[in-house]
Amino acid sequence: MKITITGSLGNIGKHLIGILVEGGHEITVISSSHDRISEIEQIGAKASIGSIMDVSFLTQSFYGADAAFLMTPPNIGGQNIIENTVNVGRAYATAIKDSGLKKIVMLSSIGADFENGTGPIRGLHSIEELYRAIEDINVTYLRAGYFYTNFYNDIPLIKNAGIEGSNFPAETRIPLVHPKDIAIAAADALQTSNHGHQVHYIVSDYVTASEIATELGKAVGKPDLPWVEFTDGQTLDGMQKGGLTAEIAQLYTEMGQAIRKGKLQSDYEIQGKPVNGQIKMKDFANEFAKKFL
């Protein structure tokens, strides 16, 4: 198969490209950086360098492909995050139609079934709707859990305050996912025949916030690390003091509210709470410990 991959050589892309190249597929990797060309070619793929906001470039990159993996960068632009995210999805949608691409796998998220109240995930809801409006195309919406790698942002909190936490209580269960498990799920979806529009959840573990703190604490030599529930105001203030912009901090605070209310997890639970990834929280904790040093 000829497959186009967005996301360059990020946490998901690098693993996904490797899987597909090993499977004998012809892979084109979209990247914005000429510096990535050599590394992409070394993996056995072809580099297509340009902007994901350039419809003409995207159309050319999609043309002749049997399938494409589409994702949007997190916090794109640093401000007007939702608008920028949706604009990328709109560019993808136009290029899909112009190129005649018939199969895509979209990296989406738990909570994307809601139009609002989910922080940065609101943009992914809008993109799902854009793709649903395209005629004669097969789409897999890969709704991923909360990335394990987001916990790297909490290293200063754990080191300086000796706690882990957010604006939801310790007993809250959170669907978590590892980028490698997303790559495996995306590779499977790209290589599997499907018809119409399908939602697949990809989750590596479903544990409580307290269990997250326990596993991370044990891995970094703090076995009694507690999970502390912050107020929304404390969460917002803490993220801004940590260097996030007010807009991004507000979006992540809103996402925490959705987790606290059970809103983000609701459809995932309705669908049977599938845990189909292989890398569990205790496995990730060992990776976390290496970054913690």
PyMOL commands that set and color helices and strands:
alter all, ss='L'
color gray80, all
select helices_A, chain A and resi 13-22+34-43+55-62+81-99+121-132+148-161+179-191+209-219+232-241+246-261+266-270+281-292
alter helices_A, ss='H'
color red, helices_A
select strands_A, chain A and resi 2-5+26-31+46-49+67-70+103-109+138-144+146-147+164-166+173-177+197-202+205-208+227-229
alter strands_A, ss='S'
color yellow, strands_A
deselect
rebuild
show_as cartoon
